[in-house]
């Protein structure tokens, strides 16, 4: 079973008071595109971690049996706390999991599926675009405890640095793996 932990708890501090995940792009909330792309892939479950404006996030996404919403009480402490909440809510059948960012709606189902196919090679599969590590990262369940010891707001970067020998770098020719929506300017470009 492949799971996706979708981080959607942040405060969108660079968005002048707006929640970037519920801001509309072509008539739909940004988070809806991220969820749709994961749903269309081979991922079996999506654990959406909410925090800031949790009800707005939930109301932006259609209910589905593959989706589980989990609230992170400590969302203000940073991304690591949301990742841990996601890890604690993985299905017992999970063999591998993505850590996905809610503000990256351009990652299509093909990217997810390509990463899943390469998991047998190593414990971590990282998309590489123009020689740079991008998102989403796929981890074997064997990496769960190492990630649980992560702290702060750095996501899994430290885990990747400490476990380079366990990484399979997959070249992806799609800039969707780097396009995020962090500021008002991203929505206007």
Secondary structure per residue as TSV (DSSP state, phi and psi in degrees):
chain	resnum	aa	ss	phi	psi
A	1	X	-	360.0	134.0
A	2	X	E	-107.9	129.4
A	3	X	E	-114.6	158.2
A	4	X	E	-127.5	125.7
A	5	X	E	-97.5	112.2
A	6	X	E	-103.0	114.2
A	7	X	E	-81.9	116.2
A	8	X	E	-140.2	32.6
A	9	X	-	-104.6	-9.7
A	10	X	-	-66.7	165.8
A	11	X	-	-93.4	0.3
A	12	X	-	51.5	48.6
A	13	X	T	-60.3	-24.4
A	14	X	T	-92.8	14.2
A	15	X	S	-111.5	20.9
A	16	X	T	51.8	45.1
A	17	X	T	91.0	-12.5
A	18	X	-	-87.9	150.5
A	19	X	-	-88.3	113.5
A	20	X	T	-60.7	-30.5
A	21	X	T	-73.5	-21.7
A	22	X	T	-103.4	-2.7
A	23	X	S	-66.6	138.2
A	24	X	E	-86.7	139.4
A	25	X	E	-125.0	122.1
A	26	X	T	49.8	41.0
A	27	X	T	87.7	-5.6
A	28	X	E	-126.7	148.7
A	29	X	E	-61.3	142.6
A	30	X	H	-49.7	-46.0
A	31	X	H	-60.1	-30.5
A	32	X	H	-63.3	-37.0
A	33	X	H	-66.4	-43.2
A	34	X	H	-61.1	-45.2
A	35	X	H	-65.2	-44.5
A	36	X	H	-57.4	-45.2
A	37	X	H	-64.6	-39.0
A	38	X	H	-68.3	-42.7
A	39	X	H	-59.5	-35.4
A	40	X	T	-78.3	-10.7
A	41	X	T	-87.4	-171.1
A	42	X	T	-83.4	7.7
A	43	X	-	-66.7	137.1
A	44	X	-	-92.1	-28.6
A	45	X	E	-146.5	149.4
A	46	X	E	-123.4	124.0
A	47	X	E	-106.6	109.4
A	48	X	E	-95.8	118.0
A	49	X	E	-92.5	117.7
A	50	X	E	-107.1	166.9
A	51	X	-	-165.7	-95.0
A	52	X	T	-60.9	125.8
A	53	X	T	51.1	48.7
A	54	X	H	-56.6	-41.8
A	55	X	H	-65.5	-35.9
A	56	X	H	-62.7	-40.4
A	57	X	H	-64.3	-50.0
A	58	X	H	-59.4	-41.0
A	59	X	H	-71.6	-14.2
A	60	X	T	-86.9	-9.2
A	61	X	S	-120.5	133.0
A	62	X	-	-69.4	139.7
A	63	X	-	-66.7	145.6
A	64	X	-	-157.3	148.7
A	65	X	T	-65.5	-19.7
A	66	X	T	-81.1	-12.3
A	67	X	E	-103.0	133.2
A	68	X	E	-127.8	126.5
A	69	X	E	-94.0	133.5
A	70	X	E	-133.2	129.3
A	71	X	E	-88.4	133.4
A	72	X	-	-100.0	106.4
A	73	X	T	-62.2	-25.5
A	74	X	T	-103.5	26.0
A	75	X	G	-56.7	-26.8
A	76	X	G	-70.7	-14.5
A	77	X	G	-81.8	-11.1
A	78	X	-	122.4	178.6
A	79	X	H	-62.1	-36.3
A	80	X	H	-58.2	-38.5
A	81	X	H	-65.4	-37.5
A	82	X	H	-68.5	-38.7
A	83	X	H	-61.8	-43.4
A	84	X	H	-63.5	-41.2
A	85	X	H	-60.4	-42.0
A	86	X	H	-62.9	-44.9
A	87	X	H	-61.6	-37.6
A	88	X	H	-71.4	-11.1
A	89	X	T	-114.3	11.2
A	90	X	-	-65.4	148.5
A	91	X	-	-62.4	149.5
A	92	X	T	-63.9	-20.6
A	93	X	T	-88.9	-3.3
A	94	X	-	-61.6	128.1
A	95	X	S	-104.4	-24.6
A	96	X	E	-156.2	156.3
A	97	X	E	-145.6	144.2
A	98	X	E	-90.6	149.2
A	99	X	E	-110.3	112.7
A	100	X	E	-115.2	146.3
A	101	X	E	-101.8	129.2
A	102	X	T	-62.7	-21.6
A	103	X	T	-94.6	23.0
A	104	X	-	-122.7	73.5
A	105	X	T	-77.9	-3.1
A	106	X	T	-94.9	0.9
A	107	X	-	-81.1	109.6
A	108	X	-	-89.0	171.4
A	109	X	H	-58.7	-33.5
A	110	X	H	-64.0	-37.3
A	111	X	H	-64.5	-47.6
A	112	X	H	-57.1	-46.7
A	113	X	H	-66.0	-37.1
A	114	X	H	-62.6	-42.1
A	115	X	H	-65.3	-41.7
A	116	X	H	-60.9	-41.9
A	117	X	H	-62.6	-26.9
A	118	X	T	-91.7	-1.3
A	119	X	G	-61.7	-30.7
A	120	X	G	-63.0	-17.3
A	121	X	G	-77.9	-35.2
A	122	X	-	-152.9	-179.1
A	123	X	S	-85.3	-16.8
A	124	X	E	-136.2	133.8
A	125	X	E	-120.8	123.9
A	126	X	E	-120.0	129.5
A	127	X	E	-74.0	136.5
A	128	X	E	-116.6	125.3
A	129	X	E	-126.0	121.7
A	130	X	T	50.7	49.8
A	131	X	T	63.1	21.3
A	132	X	E	-126.5	137.0
A	133	X	E	-68.5	134.2
A	134	X	E	-128.7	-158.1
A	135	X	E	-123.5	158.4
A	136	X	E	-86.9	155.9
A	137	X	E	-101.6	137.2
A	138	X	E	-107.4	128.3
A	139	X	E	-117.9	139.8
A	140	X	E	-68.9	151.5
A	141	X	G	-59.4	-21.8
A	142	X	G	-63.2	-15.8
A	143	X	G	-92.6	-4.1
A	144	X	H	-54.6	-51.0
A	145	X	H	-64.1	-36.2
A	146	X	H	-64.2	-39.8
A	147	X	H	-71.2	-32.9
A	148	X	H	-61.5	-23.4
A	149	X	T	-87.5	1.7
A	150	X	-	-75.0	145.8
A	151	X	-	-129.0	159.1
A	152	X	T	84.9	-150.9
A	153	X	T	-116.3	30.4
A	154	X	-	-104.7	12.0
A	155	X	T	58.9	-133.3
A	156	X	T	-109.8	16.9
A	157	X	H	-56.8	-43.3
A	158	X	H	-64.6	-36.1
A	159	X	H	-62.5	-43.0
A	160	X	H	-64.3	-42.6
A	161	X	H	-61.9	-39.9
A	162	X	H	-80.6	-12.9
A	163	X	T	-127.7	39.0
A	164	X	G	-56.2	-33.3
A	165	X	G	-72.2	-11.0
A	166	X	G	-101.9	3.3
A	167	X	E	-97.5	134.8
A	168	X	E	-106.0	117.3
A	169	X	E	-89.2	118.0
A	170	X	E	-106.6	115.5
A	171	X	E	-68.0	128.1
A	172	X	-	-122.4	126.4
A	173	X	-	-98.3	57.0
A	174	X	-	-149.1	116.1
A	175	X	G	-70.4	-0.8
A	176	X	G	-58.6	-25.8
A	177	X	G	-74.8	-7.5
A	178	X	T	-121.6	-12.2
A	179	X	-	-82.2	108.6
A	180	X	-	-118.1	169.7
A	181	X	-	-121.3	86.4
A	182	X	-	-102.7	-22.9
A	183	X	S	-132.7	165.1
A	184	X	H	-54.0	-39.2
A	185	X	H	-59.6	-34.4
A	186	X	H	-61.0	-32.6
A	187	X	H	-79.1	-20.7
A	188	X	H	-95.6	-5.1
A	189	X	-	-98.5	360.0
